[in-house]
């Protein structure tokens, strides 16, 4: 298991190179039960990440596919 202090160090290193990094703490979460102990906050955090990053990718892919289709 990774101690919380190591996760904070990993976050700090990642955030130094990427300003979109976000550290979300779940104090009662353990290695295999954060999804359960984090409750709604855990799932909302996952959904926010997907909404922010997956929708952008879909829009980019859709435009790319449209351009490819029209260009041929």
CHARMM-style PDB file with segment names, atoms N, HN, CA, C and O in Angstrom:
ATOM      1  N   UNK     1       0.832  -1.181   0.000  1.00  0.00      PROA
ATOM      2  CA  UNK     1       0.000   0.000   0.000  1.00  0.00      PROA
ATOM      3  C   UNK     1       0.882   1.250   0.000  1.00  0.00      PROA
ATOM      4  O   UNK     1       2.014   1.241   0.482  1.00  0.00      PROA
ATOM      5  N   UNK     2       0.338   2.292  -0.541  1.00  0.00      PROA
ATOM      6  HN  UNK     2      -0.582   2.300  -0.933  1.00  0.00      PROA
ATOM      7  CA  UNK     2       1.061   3.563  -0.649  1.00  0.00      PROA
ATOM      8  C   UNK     2       0.610   4.473   0.498  1.00  0.00      PROA
ATOM      9  O   UNK     2      -0.581   4.756   0.627  1.00  0.00      PROA
ATOM     10  N   UNK     3       1.539   4.927   1.320  1.00  0.00      PROA
ATOM     11  HN  UNK     3       2.507   4.697   1.215  1.00  0.00      PROA
ATOM     12  CA  UNK     3       1.165   5.843   2.412  1.00  0.00      PROA
ATOM     13  C   UNK     3       0.650   7.171   1.849  1.00  0.00      PROA
ATOM     14  O   UNK     3       1.082   7.603   0.780  1.00  0.00      PROA
ATOM     15  N   UNK     4      -0.270   7.815   2.566  1.00  0.00      PROA
ATOM     16  HN  UNK     4      -0.621   7.464   3.435  1.00  0.00      PROA
ATOM     17  CA  UNK     4      -0.796   9.110   2.102  1.00  0.00      PROA
ATOM     18  C   UNK     4       0.305  10.136   1.816  1.00  0.00      PROA
ATOM     19  O   UNK     4       0.172  10.932   0.886  1.00  0.00      PROA
ATOM     20  N   UNK     5       1.367  10.132   2.582  1.00  0.00      PROA
ATOM     21  HN  UNK     5       1.476   9.486   3.338  1.00  0.00      PROA
ATOM     22  CA  UNK     5       2.442  11.108   2.347  1.00  0.00      PROA
ATOM     23  C   UNK     5       3.093  10.889   0.979  1.00  0.00      PROA
ATOM     24  O   UNK     5       3.515  11.850   0.335  1.00  0.00      PROA
ATOM     25  N   UNK     6       3.176   9.642   0.536  1.00  0.00      PROA
ATOM     26  HN  UNK     6       2.833   8.862   1.060  1.00  0.00      PROA
ATOM     27  CA  UNK     6       3.740   9.365  -0.787  1.00  0.00      PROA
ATOM     28  C   UNK     6       2.800   9.847  -1.885  1.00  0.00      PROA
ATOM     29  O   UNK     6       3.249  10.342  -2.919  1.00  0.00      PROA
ATOM     30  N   UNK     7       1.505   9.704  -1.661  1.00  0.00      PROA
ATOM     31  HN  UNK     7       1.141   9.302  -0.821  1.00  0.00      PROA
ATOM     32  CA  UNK     7       0.544  10.192  -2.652  1.00  0.00      PROA
ATOM     33  C   UNK     7       0.620  11.715  -2.766  1.00  0.00      PROA
ATOM     34  O   UNK     7       0.504  12.269  -3.859  1.00  0.00      PROA
ATOM     35  N   UNK     8       0.815  12.382  -1.635  1.00  0.00      PROA
ATOM     36  HN  UNK     8       0.909  11.932  -0.747  1.00  0.00      PROA
ATOM     37  CA  UNK     8       0.941  13.841  -1.659  1.00  0.00      PROA
ATOM     38  C   UNK     8       2.207  14.267  -2.392  1.00  0.00      PROA
ATOM     39  O   UNK     8       2.193  15.262  -3.117  1.00  0.00      PROA
ATOM     40  N   UNK     9       3.302  13.530  -2.214  1.00  0.00      PROA
ATOM     41  HN  UNK     9       3.313  12.722  -1.625  1.00  0.00      PROA
ATOM     42  CA  UNK     9       4.540  13.842  -2.939  1.00  0.00      PROA
ATOM     43  C   UNK     9       4.356  13.596  -4.438  1.00  0.00      PROA
ATOM     44  O   UNK     9       4.810  14.394  -5.258  1.00  0.00      PROA
ATOM     45  N   UNK    10       3.699  12.504  -4.794  1.00  0.00      PROA
ATOM     46  HN  UNK    10       3.330  11.855  -4.128  1.00  0.00      PROA
ATOM     47  CA  UNK    10       3.442  12.203  -6.199  1.00  0.00      PROA
ATOM     48  C   UNK    10       2.591  13.303  -6.829  1.00  0.00      PROA
ATOM     49  O   UNK    10       2.864  13.752  -7.942  1.00  0.00      PROA
ATOM     50  N   UNK    11       1.560  13.731  -6.104  1.00  0.00      PROA
ATOM     51  HN  UNK    11       1.339  13.366  -5.200  1.00  0.00      PROA
ATOM     52  CA  UNK    11       0.714  14.818  -6.597  1.00  0.00      PROA
ATOM     53  C   UNK    11       1.531  16.094  -6.811  1.00  0.00      PROA
ATOM     54  O   UNK    11       1.402  16.747  -7.846  1.00  0.00      PROA
ATOM     55  N   UNK    12       2.366  16.446  -5.842  1.00  0.00      PROA
ATOM     56  HN  UNK    12       2.471  15.915  -5.001  1.00  0.00      PROA
ATOM     57  CA  UNK    12       3.166  17.667  -5.949  1.00  0.00      PROA
ATOM     58  C   UNK    12       4.059  17.636  -7.183  1.00  0.00      PROA
ATOM     59  O   UNK    12       4.200  18.642  -7.878  1.00  0.00      PROA
ATOM     60  N   UNK    13       4.658  16.489  -7.453  1.00  0.00      PROA
ATOM     61  HN  UNK    13       4.544  15.672  -6.889  1.00  0.00      PROA
ATOM     62  CA  UNK    13       5.528  16.367  -8.636  1.00  0.00      PROA
ATOM     63  C   UNK    13       4.708  16.469  -9.926  1.00  0.00      PROA
ATOM     64  O   UNK    13       5.130  17.122 -10.881  1.00  0.00      PROA
ATOM     65  N   UNK    14       3.550  15.831  -9.953  1.00  0.00      PROA
ATOM     66  HN  UNK    14       3.207  15.301  -9.177  1.00  0.00      PROA
ATOM     67  CA  UNK    14       2.704  15.885 -11.147  1.00  0.00      PROA
ATOM     68  C   UNK    14       2.165  17.297 -11.362  1.00  0.00      PROA
ATOM     69  O   UNK    14       2.156  17.796 -12.487  1.00  0.00      PROA
ATOM     70  N   UNK    15       1.721  17.934 -10.293  1.00  0.00      PROA
ATOM     71  HN  UNK    15       1.728  17.528  -9.379  1.00  0.00      PROA
ATOM     72  CA  UNK    15       1.138  19.277 -10.399  1.00  0.00      PROA
ATOM     73  C   UNK    15       2.176  20.313 -10.824  1.00  0.00      PROA
ATOM     74  O   UNK    15       1.823  21.340 -11.404  1.00  0.00      PROA
ATOM     75  N   UNK    16       3.442  20.055 -10.543  1.00  0.00      PROA
ATOM     76  HN  UNK    16       3.729  19.221 -10.072  1.00  0.00      PROA
ATOM     77  CA  UNK    16       4.491  20.984 -10.970  1.00  0.00      PROA
ATOM     78  C   UNK    16       4.610  21.022 -12.484  1.00  0.00      PROA
ATOM     79  O   UNK    16       5.093  22.005 -13.046  1.00  0.00      PROA
ATOM     80  N   UNK    17       4.175  19.966 -13.142  1.00  0.00      PROA
ATOM     81  HN  UNK    17       3.782  19.168 -12.686  1.00  0.00      PROA
ATOM     82  CA  UNK    17       4.261  19.896 -14.610  1.00  0.00      PROA
ATOM     83  C   UNK    17       2.900  20.003 -15.304  1.00  0.00      PROA
ATOM     84  O   UNK    17       2.834  20.177 -16.521  1.00  0.00      PROA
ATOM     85  N   UNK    18       1.835  19.899 -14.541  1.00  0.00      PROA
ATOM     86  HN  UNK    18       1.889  19.757 -13.553  1.00  0.00      PROA
ATOM     87  CA  UNK    18       0.500  19.894 -15.137  1.00  0.00      PROA
ATOM     88  C   UNK    18      -0.453  20.640 -14.210  1.00  0.00      PROA
ATOM     89  O   UNK    18      -0.765  20.157 -13.122  1.00  0.00      PROA
ATOM     90  N   UNK    19      -0.911  21.803 -14.629  1.00  0.00      PROA
ATOM     91  HN  UNK    19      -0.657  22.195 -15.513  1.00  0.00      PROA
ATOM     92  CA  UNK    19      -1.764  22.617 -13.759  1.00  0.00      PROA
ATOM     93  C   UNK    19      -3.199  22.100 -13.659  1.00  0.00      PROA
ATOM     94  O   UNK    19      -4.010  22.687 -12.942  1.00  0.00      PROA
ATOM     95  N   UNK    20      -3.524  21.030 -14.352  1.00  0.00      PROA
ATOM     96  HN  UNK    20      -2.866  20.553 -14.934  1.00  0.00      PROA
ATOM     97  CA  UNK    20      -4.866  20.459 -14.259  1.00  0.00      PROA
ATOM     98  C   UNK    20      -4.953  19.345 -13.219  1.00  0.00      PROA
ATOM     99  O   UNK    20      -6.025  18.777 -13.013  1.00  0.00      PROA
ATOM    100  N   UNK    21      -3.842  19.028 -12.562  1.00  0.00      PROA
ATOM    101  HN  UNK    21      -2.971  19.490 -12.729  1.00  0.00      PROA
ATOM    102  CA  UNK    21      -3.854  17.988 -11.526  1.00  0.00      PROA
ATOM    103  C   UNK    21      -4.737  18.431 -10.368  1.00  0.00      PROA
ATOM    104  O   UNK    21      -4.827  19.613 -10.036  1.00  0.00      PROA
ATOM    105  N   UNK    22      -5.375  17.454  -9.777  1.00  0.00      PROA
ATOM    106  HN  UNK    22      -5.303  16.494 -10.047  1.00  0.00      PROA
ATOM    107  CA  UNK    22      -6.243  17.726  -8.640  1.00  0.00      PROA
ATOM    108  C   UNK    22      -6.027  16.625  -7.611  1.00  0.00      PROA
ATOM    109  O   UNK    22      -6.049  15.442  -7.948  1.00  0.00      PROA
ATOM    110  N   UNK    23      -5.819  17.011  -6.364  1.00  0.00      PROA
ATOM    111  HN  UNK    23      -5.801  17.972  -6.090  1.00  0.00      PROA
ATOM    112  CA  UNK    23      -5.656  16.048  -5.283  1.00  0.00      PROA
ATOM    113  C   UNK    23      -6.942  16.033  -4.482  1.00  0.00      PROA
ATOM    114  O   UNK    23      -7.360  17.060  -3.947  1.00  0.00      PROA
ATOM    115  N   UNK    24      -7.559  14.888  -4.400  1.00  0.00      PROA
ATOM    116  HN  UNK    24      -7.219  14.054  -4.834  1.00  0.00      PROA
ATOM    117  CA  UNK    24      -8.798  14.745  -3.635  1.00  0.00      PROA
ATOM    118  C   UNK    24      -8.519  13.748  -2.518  1.00  0.00      PROA
ATOM    119  O   UNK    24      -8.090  12.621  -2.766  1.00  0.00      PROA
ATOM    120  N   UNK    25      -8.765  14.172  -1.304  1.00  0.00      PROA
ATOM    121  HN  UNK    25      -9.114  15.088  -1.103  1.00  0.00      PROA
ATOM    122  CA  UNK    25      -8.468  13.326  -0.153  1.00  0.00      PROA
ATOM    123  C   UNK    25      -9.738  12.657   0.363  1.00  0.00      PROA
ATOM    124  O   UNK    25     -10.793  13.283   0.464  1.00  0.00      PROA
ATOM    125  N   UNK    26      -9.614  11.382   0.685  1.00  0.00      PROA
ATOM    126  HN  UNK    26      -8.757  10.873   0.603  1.00  0.00      PROA
ATOM    127  CA  UNK    26     -10.685  10.603   1.286  1.00  0.00      PROA
ATOM    128  C   UNK    26     -10.120  10.019   2.583  1.00  0.00      PROA
ATOM    129  O   UNK    26      -9.606   8.900   2.591  1.00  0.00      PROA
ATOM    130  N   UNK    27     -10.215  10.780   3.682  1.00  0.00      PROA
ATOM    131  HN  UNK    27     -10.632  11.689   3.675  1.00  0.00      PROA
ATOM    132  CA  UNK    27      -9.539  10.399   4.924  1.00  0.00      PROA
ATOM    133  C   UNK    27      -9.929   9.023   5.476  1.00  0.00      PROA
ATOM    134  O   UNK    27      -9.108   8.358   6.107  1.00  0.00      PROA
ATOM    135  N   UNK    28     -11.150   8.601   5.247  1.00  0.00      PROA
ATOM    136  HN  UNK    28     -11.817   9.141   4.734  1.00  0.00      PROA
ATOM    137  CA  UNK    28     -11.558   7.302   5.805  1.00  0.00      PROA
ATOM    138  C   UNK    28     -11.334   6.155   4.824  1.00  0.00      PROA
ATOM    139  O   UNK    28     -11.604   4.998   5.145  1.00  0.00      PROA
ATOM    140  N   UNK    29     -10.841   6.474   3.635  1.00  0.00      PROA
ATOM    141  HN  UNK    29     -10.622   7.414   3.374  1.00  0.00      PROA
ATOM    142  CA  UNK    29     -10.634   5.438   2.625  1.00  0.00      PROA
ATOM    143  C   UNK    29      -9.369   4.638   2.870  1.00  0.00      PROA
ATOM    144  O   UNK    29      -8.349   5.174   3.303  1.00  0.00      PROA
ATOM    145  N   UNK    30      -9.452   3.363   2.591  1.00  0.00      PROA
ATOM    146  HN  UNK    30     -10.281   2.928   2.240  1.00  0.00      PROA
ATOM    147  CA  UNK    30      -8.285   2.489   2.660  1.00  0.00      PROA
ATOM    148  C   UNK    30      -7.970   2.053   1.230  1.00  0.00      PROA
ATOM    149  O   UNK    30      -8.615   2.509   0.286  1.00  0.00      PROA
ATOM    150  N   UNK    31      -6.996   1.187   1.069  1.00  0.00      PROA
ATOM    151  HN  UNK    31      -6.472   0.817   1.836  1.00  0.00      PROA
ATOM    152  CA  UNK    31      -6.509   0.804  -0.249  1.00  0.00      PROA
ATOM    153  C   UNK    31      -7.611   0.251  -1.165  1.00  0.00      PROA
ATOM    154  O   UNK    31      -7.666   0.598  -2.345  1.00  0.00      PROA
ATOM    155  N   UNK    32      -8.468  -0.587  -0.637  1.00  0.00      PROA
ATOM    156  HN  UNK    32      -8.424  -0.869   0.322  1.00  0.00      PROA
ATOM    157  CA  UNK    32      -9.460  -1.245  -1.493  1.00  0.00      PROA
ATOM    158  C   UNK    32     -10.907  -0.839  -1.203  1.00  0.00      PROA
ATOM    159  O   UNK    32     -11.823  -1.427  -1.779  1.00  0.00      PROA
ATOM    160  N   UNK    33     -11.142   0.141  -0.332  1.00  0.00      PROA
ATOM    161  HN  UNK    33     -10.399   0.619   0.136  1.00  0.00      PROA
ATOM    162  CA  UNK    33     -12.532   0.476  -0.022  1.00  0.00      PROA
ATOM    163  C   UNK    33     -12.866   1.963  -0.152  1.00  0.00      PROA
ATOM    164  O   UNK    33     -13.909   2.409   0.328  1.00  0.00      PROA
ATOM    165  N   UNK    34     -11.994   2.721  -0.791  1.00  0.00      PROA
ATOM    166  HN  UNK    34     -11.147   2.358  -1.180  1.00  0.00      PROA
ATOM    167  CA  UNK    34     -12.255   4.156  -0.929  1.00  0.00      PROA
ATOM    168  C   UNK    34     -13.555   4.398  -1.678  1.00  0.00      PROA
ATOM    169  O   UNK    34     -14.294   5.326  -1.348  1.00  0.00      PROA
ATOM    170  N   UNK    35     -13.842   3.590  -2.668  1.00  0.00      PROA
ATOM    171  HN  UNK    35     -13.242   2.837  -2.937  1.00  0.00      PROA
ATOM    172  CA  UNK    35     -15.080   3.748  -3.434  1.00  0.00      PROA
ATOM    173  C   UNK    35     -16.299   3.607  -2.528  1.00  0.00      PROA
ATOM    174  O   UNK    35     -17.334   4.229  -2.767  1.00  0.00      PROA
ATOM    175  N   UNK    36     -16.170   2.790  -1.491  1.00  0.00      PROA
ATOM    176  HN  UNK    36     -15.330   2.285  -1.297  1.00  0.00      PROA
ATOM    177  CA  UNK    36     -17.285   2.567  -0.579  1.00  0.00      PROA
ATOM    178  C   UNK    36     -17.315   3.619   0.532  1.00  0.00      PROA
ATOM    179  O   UNK    36     -18.357   4.222   0.788  1.00  0.00      PROA
ATOM    180  N   UNK    37     -16.187   3.836   1.183  1.00  0.00      PROA
ATOM    181  HN  UNK    37     -15.340   3.346   0.975  1.00  0.00      PROA
ATOM    182  CA  UNK    37     -16.155   4.779   2.305  1.00  0.00      PROA
ATOM    183  C   UNK    37     -16.268   6.227   1.837  1.00  0.00      PROA
ATOM    184  O   UNK    37     -16.713   7.088   2.596  1.00  0.00      PROA
ATOM    185  N   UNK    38     -15.869   6.507   0.590  1.00  0.00      PROA
ATOM    186  HN  UNK    38     -15.507   5.808  -0.027  1.00  0.00      PROA
ATOM    187  CA  UNK    38     -15.949   7.869   0.063  1.00  0.00      PROA
ATOM    188  C   UNK    38     -17.348   8.285  -0.325  1.00  0.00      PROA
ATOM    189  O   UNK    38     -17.636   9.474  -0.467  1.00  0.00      PROA
ATOM    190  N   UNK    39     -18.216   7.308  -0.496  1.00  0.00      PROA
ATOM    191  HN  UNK    39     -17.983   6.342  -0.381  1.00  0.00      PROA
ATOM    192  CA  UNK    39     -19.619   7.580  -0.792  1.00  0.00      PROA
ATOM    193  C   UNK    39     -19.836   8.455  -2.019  1.00  0.00      PROA
ATOM    194  O   UNK    39     -19.129   8.342  -3.020  1.00  0.00      PROA
ATOM    195  N   UNK    40     -20.826   9.323  -1.916  1.00  0.00      PROA
ATOM    196  HN  UNK    40     -21.401   9.415  -1.102  1.00  0.00      PROA
ATOM    197  CA  UNK    40     -21.197  10.191  -3.040  1.00  0.00      PROA
ATOM    198  C   UNK    40     -20.054  11.102  -3.475  1.00  0.00      PROA
ATOM    199  O   UNK    40     -19.895  11.381  -4.663  1.00  0.00      PROA
ATOM    200  N   UNK    41     -19.266  11.560  -2.520  1.00  0.00      PROA
ATOM    201  HN  UNK    41     -19.395  11.333  -1.555  1.00  0.00      PROA
ATOM    202  CA  UNK    41     -18.143  12.456  -2.858  1.00  0.00      PROA
ATOM    203  C   UNK    41     -17.162  11.751  -3.804  1.00  0.00      PROA
ATOM    204  O   UNK    41     -16.656  12.365  -4.743  1.00  0.00      PROA
ATOM    205  N   UNK    42     -16.900  10.485  -3.559  1.00  0.00      PROA
ATOM    206  HN  UNK    42     -17.311   9.987  -2.796  1.00  0.00      PROA
ATOM    207  CA  UNK    42     -15.996   9.708  -4.416  1.00  0.00      PROA
ATOM    208  C   UNK    42     -16.554   9.632  -5.837  1.00  0.00      PROA
ATOM    209  O   UNK    42     -15.849   9.923  -6.803  1.00  0.00      PROA
ATOM    210  N   UNK    43     -17.808   9.246  -5.955  1.00  0.00      PROA
ATOM    211  HN  UNK    43     -18.381   9.011  -5.170  1.00  0.00      PROA
ATOM    212  CA  UNK    43     -18.400   9.065  -7.282  1.00  0.00      PROA
ATOM    213  C   UNK    43     -18.574  10.386  -8.022  1.00  0.00      PROA
ATOM    214  O   UNK    43     -18.412  10.440  -9.241  1.00  0.00      PROA
ATOM    215  N   UNK    44     -18.905  11.459  -7.289  1.00  0.00      PROA
ATOM    216  HN  UNK    44     -19.037  11.415  -6.299  1.00  0.00      PROA
ATOM    217  CA  UNK    44     -19.001  12.785  -7.930  1.00  0.00      PROA
ATOM    218  C   UNK    44     -17.642  13.227  -8.456  1.00  0.00      PROA
ATOM    219  O   UNK    44     -17.559  13.834  -9.524  1.00  0.00      PROA
ATOM    220  N   UNK    45     -16.581  12.931  -7.721  1.00  0.00      PROA
ATOM    221  HN  UNK    45     -16.648  12.438  -6.854  1.00  0.00      PROA
ATOM    222  CA  UNK    45     -15.229  13.281  -8.153  1.00  0.00      PROA
ATOM    223  C   UNK    45     -14.873  12.547  -9.437  1.00  0.00      PROA
ATOM    224  O   UNK    45     -14.319  13.147 -10.358  1.00  0.00      PROA
ATOM    225  N   UNK    46     -15.182  11.262  -9.510  1.00  0.00      PROA
ATOM    226  HN  UNK    46     -15.632  10.774  -8.762  1.00  0.00      PROA
ATOM    227  CA  UNK    46     -14.931  10.474 -10.724  1.00  0.00      PROA
ATOM    228  C   UNK    46     -15.742  11.048 -11.890  1.00  0.00      PROA
ATOM    229  O   UNK    46     -15.221  11.211 -12.993  1.00  0.00      PROA
ATOM    230  N   UNK    47     -17.021  11.353 -11.637  1.00  0.00      PROA
ATOM    231  HN  UNK    47     -17.444  11.220 -10.740  1.00  0.00      PROA
ATOM    232  CA  UNK    47     -17.878  11.880 -12.702  1.00  0.00      PROA
ATOM    233  C   UNK    47     -17.377  13.229 -13.209  1.00  0.00      PROA
ATOM    234  O   UNK    47     -17.392  13.482 -14.413  1.00  0.00      PROA
ATOM    235  N   UNK    48     -16.933  14.096 -12.297  1.00  0.00      PROA
ATOM    236  HN  UNK    48     -16.921  13.890 -11.319  1.00  0.00      PROA
ATOM    237  CA  UNK    48     -16.403  15.400 -12.713  1.00  0.00      PROA
ATOM    238  C   UNK    48     -15.174  15.222 -13.595  1.00  0.00      PROA
ATOM    239  O   UNK    48     -15.021  15.926 -14.594  1.00  0.00      PROA
ATOM    240  N   UNK    49     -14.299  14.288 -13.237  1.00  0.00      PROA
ATOM    241  HN  UNK    49     -14.423  13.716 -12.426  1.00  0.00      PROA
ATOM    242  CA  UNK    49     -13.110  14.025 -14.040  1.00  0.00      PROA
ATOM    243  C   UNK    49     -13.515  13.556 -15.437  1.00  0.00      PROA
ATOM    244  O   UNK    49     -12.993  14.048 -16.437  1.00  0.00      PROA
ATOM    245  N   UNK    50     -14.440  12.611 -15.501  1.00  0.00      PROA
ATOM    246  HN  UNK    50     -14.865  12.212 -14.689  1.00  0.00      PROA
ATOM    247  CA  UNK    50     -14.872  12.092 -16.801  1.00  0.00      PROA
ATOM    248  C   UNK    50     -15.545  13.177 -17.630  1.00  0.00      PROA
ATOM    249  O   UNK    50     -15.281  13.301 -18.826  1.00  0.00      PROA
ATOM    250  N   UNK    51     -16.409  13.961 -17.001  1.00  0.00      PROA
ATOM    251  HN  UNK    51     -16.624  13.860 -16.030  1.00  0.00      PROA
ATOM    252  CA  UNK    51     -17.083  15.046 -17.727  1.00  0.00      PROA
ATOM    253  C   UNK    51     -16.072  16.030 -18.304  1.00  0.00      PROA
ATOM    254  O   UNK    51     -16.225  16.506 -19.429  1.00  0.00      PROA
ATOM    255  N   UNK    52     -15.057  16.322 -17.538  1.00  0.00      PROA
ATOM    256  HN  UNK    52     -14.932  15.935 -16.624  1.00  0.00      PROA
ATOM    257  CA  UNK    52     -14.063  17.307 -17.985  1.00  0.00      PROA
ATOM    258  C   UNK    52     -13.161  16.757 -19.074  1.00  0.00      PROA
ATOM    259  O   UNK    52     -12.856  17.473 -20.027  1.00  0.00      PROA
ATOM    260  N   UNK    53     -12.727  15.518 -18.966  1.00  0.00      PROA
ATOM    261  HN  UNK    53     -12.975  14.936 -18.192  1.00  0.00      PROA
ATOM    262  CA  UNK    53     -11.705  15.002 -19.867  1.00  0.00      PROA
ATOM    263  C   UNK    53     -12.234  14.126 -20.991  1.00  0.00      PROA
ATOM    264  O   UNK    53     -11.716  14.183 -22.106  1.00  0.00      PROA
ATOM    265  N   UNK    54     -13.233  13.332 -20.731  1.00  0.00      PROA
ATOM    266  HN  UNK    54     -13.654  13.285 -19.825  1.00  0.00      PROA
ATOM    267  CA  UNK    54     -13.733  12.438 -21.773  1.00  0.00      PROA
ATOM    268  C   UNK    54     -14.564  13.212 -22.780  1.00  0.00      PROA
ATOM    269  O   UNK    54     -14.472  12.944 -23.978  1.00  0.00      PROA
ATOM    270  N   UNK    55     -15.364  14.155 -22.336  1.00  0.00      PROA
ATOM    271  HN  UNK    55     -15.438  14.372 -21.363  1.00  0.00      PROA
ATOM    272  CA  UNK    55     -16.186  14.907 -23.292  1.00  0.00      PROA
ATOM    273  C   UNK    55     -15.315  15.697 -24.259  1.00  0.00      PROA
ATOM    274  O   UNK    55     -15.647  15.810 -25.439  1.00  0.00      PROA
ATOM    275  N   UNK    56     -14.202  16.247 -23.772  1.00  0.00      PROA
ATOM    276  HN  UNK    56     -13.932  16.155 -22.814  1.00  0.00      PROA
ATOM    277  CA  UNK    56     -13.295  16.978 -24.664  1.00  0.00      PROA
ATOM    278  C   UNK    56     -12.722  16.043 -25.718  1.00  0.00      PROA
ATOM    279  O   UNK    56     -12.604  16.420 -26.884  1.00  0.00      PROA
ATOM    280  N   UNK    57     -12.371  14.846 -25.326  1.00  0.00      PROA
ATOM    281  HN  UNK    57     -12.467  14.539 -24.379  1.00  0.00      PROA
ATOM    282  CA  UNK    57     -11.798  13.891 -26.263  1.00  0.00      PROA
ATOM    283  C   UNK    57     -12.845  13.486 -27.304  1.00  0.00      PROA
ATOM    284  O   UNK    57     -12.535  13.389 -28.491  1.00  0.00      PROA
ATOM    285  N   UNK    58     -14.061  13.255 -26.869  1.00  0.00      PROA
ATOM    286  HN  UNK    58     -14.313  13.334 -25.905  1.00  0.00      PROA
ATOM    287  CA  UNK    58     -15.122  12.879 -27.803  1.00  0.00      PROA
ATOM    288  C   UNK    58     -15.361  13.978 -28.831  1.00  0.00      PROA
ATOM    289  O   UNK    58     -15.524  13.698 -30.018  1.00  0.00      PROA
ATOM    290  N   UNK    59     -15.381  15.243 -28.370  1.00  0.00      PROA
ATOM    291  HN  UNK    59     -15.248  15.470 -27.405  1.00  0.00      PROA
ATOM    292  CA  UNK    59     -15.596  16.357 -29.289  1.00  0.00      PROA
ATOM    293  C   UNK    59     -14.458  16.432 -30.299  1.00  0.00      PROA
ATOM    294  O   UNK    59     -14.692  16.671 -31.484  1.00  0.00      PROA
ATOM    295  N   UNK    60     -13.242  16.233 -29.841  1.00  0.00      PROA
ATOM    296  HN  UNK    60     -13.052  16.039 -28.878  1.00  0.00      PROA
ATOM    297  CA  UNK    60     -12.080  16.280 -30.735  1.00  0.00      PROA
ATOM    298  C   UNK    60     -12.152  15.145 -31.751  1.00  0.00      PROA
ATOM    299  O   UNK    60     -11.906  15.356 -32.938  1.00  0.00      PROA
ATOM    300  N   UNK    61     -12.488  13.949 -31.292  1.00  0.00      PROA
ATOM    301  HN  UNK    61     -12.688  13.777 -30.327  1.00  0.00      PROA
ATOM    302  CA  UNK    61     -12.596  12.809 -32.196  1.00  0.00      PROA
ATOM    303  C   UNK    61     -13.731  13.010 -33.195  1.00  0.00      PROA
ATOM    304  O   UNK    61     -13.590  12.678 -34.372  1.00  0.00      PROA
ATOM    305  N   UNK    62     -14.855  13.552 -32.732  1.00  0.00      PROA
ATOM    306  HN  UNK    62     -14.970  13.823 -31.777  1.00  0.00      PROA
ATOM    307  CA  UNK    62     -15.991  13.779 -33.616  1.00  0.00      PROA
ATOM    308  C   UNK    62     -15.614  14.773 -34.710  1.00  0.00      PROA
ATOM    309  O   UNK    62     -15.939  14.554 -35.877  1.00  0.00      PROA
ATOM    310  N   UNK    63     -14.929  15.869 -34.352  1.00  0.00      PROA
ATOM    311  HN  UNK    63     -14.664  16.047 -33.404  1.00  0.00      PROA
ATOM    312  CA  UNK    63     -14.516  16.835 -35.371  1.00  0.00      PROA
ATOM    313  C   UNK    63     -13.534  16.214 -36.331  1.00  0.00      PROA
ATOM    314  O   UNK    63     -13.600  16.457 -37.536  1.00  0.00      PROA
ATOM    315  N   UNK    64     -12.621  15.411 -35.810  1.00  0.00      PROA
ATOM    316  HN  UNK    64     -12.568  15.214 -34.832  1.00  0.00      PROA
ATOM    317  CA  UNK    64     -11.624  14.755 -36.649  1.00  0.00      PROA
ATOM    318  C   UNK    64     -12.304  13.806 -37.639  1.00  0.00      PROA
ATOM    319  O   UNK    64     -11.968  13.787 -38.823  1.00  0.00      PROA
ATOM    320  N   UNK    65     -13.246  13.033 -37.153  1.00  0.00      PROA
ATOM    321  HN  UNK    65     -13.519  13.048 -36.192  1.00  0.00      PROA
ATOM    322  CA  UNK    65     -13.957  12.087 -38.027  1.00  0.00      PROA
ATOM    323  C   UNK    65     -14.764  12.850 -39.085  1.00  0.00      PROA
ATOM    324  O   UNK    65     -14.822  12.432 -40.241  1.00  0.00      PROA
ATOM    325  N   UNK    66     -15.373  13.943 -38.698  1.00  0.00      PROA
ATOM    326  HN  UNK    66     -15.326  14.282 -37.759  1.00  0.00      PROA
ATOM    327  CA  UNK    66     -16.146  14.738 -39.631  1.00  0.00      PROA
ATOM    328  C   UNK    66     -15.224  15.309 -40.703  1.00  0.00      PROA
ATOM    329  O   UNK    66     -15.546  15.268 -41.891  1.00  0.00      PROA
ATOM    330  N   UNK    67     -14.088  15.835 -40.286  1.00  0.00      PROA
ATOM    331  HN  UNK    67     -13.826  15.867 -39.321  1.00  0.00      PROA
ATOM    332  CA  UNK    67     -13.130  16.405 -41.241  1.00  0.00      PROA
ATOM    333  C   UNK    67     -12.624  15.335 -42.189  1.00  0.00      PROA
ATOM    334  O   UNK    67     -12.535  15.578 -43.393  1.00  0.00      PROA
ATOM    335  N   UNK    68     -12.287  14.148 -41.676  1.00  0.00      PROA
ATOM    336  HN  UNK    68     -12.359  13.950 -40.699  1.00  0.00      PROA
ATOM    337  CA  UNK    68     -11.804  13.066 -42.518  1.00  0.00      PROA
ATOM    338  C   UNK    68     -12.855  12.677 -43.548  1.00  0.00      PROA
ATOM    339  O   UNK    68     -12.539  12.477 -44.721  1.00  0.00      PROA
ATOM    340  N   UNK    69     -14.099  12.571 -43.111  1.00  0.00      PROA
ATOM    341  HN  UNK    69     -14.356  12.734 -42.158  1.00  0.00      PROA
ATOM    342  CA  UNK    69     -15.178  12.185 -43.997  1.00  0.00      PROA
ATOM    343  C   UNK    69     -15.382  13.232 -45.091  1.00  0.00      PROA
ATOM    344  O   UNK    69     -15.516  12.892 -46.266  1.00  0.00      PROA
ATOM    345  N   UNK    70     -15.405  14.485 -44.704  1.00  0.00      PROA
ATOM    346  HN  UNK    70     -15.296  14.761 -43.749  1.00  0.00      PROA
ATOM    347  CA  UNK    70     -15.642  15.567 -45.662  1.00  0.00      PROA
ATOM    348  C   UNK    70     -14.454  15.750 -46.601  1.00  0.00      PROA
ATOM    349  O   UNK    70     -14.620  16.154 -47.752  1.00  0.00      PROA
ATOM    350  N   UNK    71     -13.250  15.450 -46.102  1.00  0.00      PROA
ATOM    351  HN  UNK    71     -13.115  15.121 -45.167  1.00  0.00      PROA
ATOM    352  CA  UNK    71     -12.060  15.671 -46.904  1.00  0.00      PROA
ATOM    353  C   UNK    71     -11.846  14.629 -47.981  1.00  0.00      PROA
ATOM    354  O   UNK    71     -11.006  14.817 -48.861  1.00  0.00      PROA
ATOM    355  N   UNK    72     -12.581  13.543 -47.932  1.00  0.00      PROA
ATOM    356  HN  UNK    72     -13.263  13.390 -47.217  1.00  0.00      PROA
ATOM    357  CA  UNK    72     -12.356  12.463 -48.895  1.00  0.00      PROA
ATOM    358  C   UNK    72     -13.421  12.405 -49.942  1.00  0.00      PROA
ATOM    359  OT1 UNK    72     -13.373  11.549 -50.825  1.00  0.00      PROA
TER     360      UNK     72
END
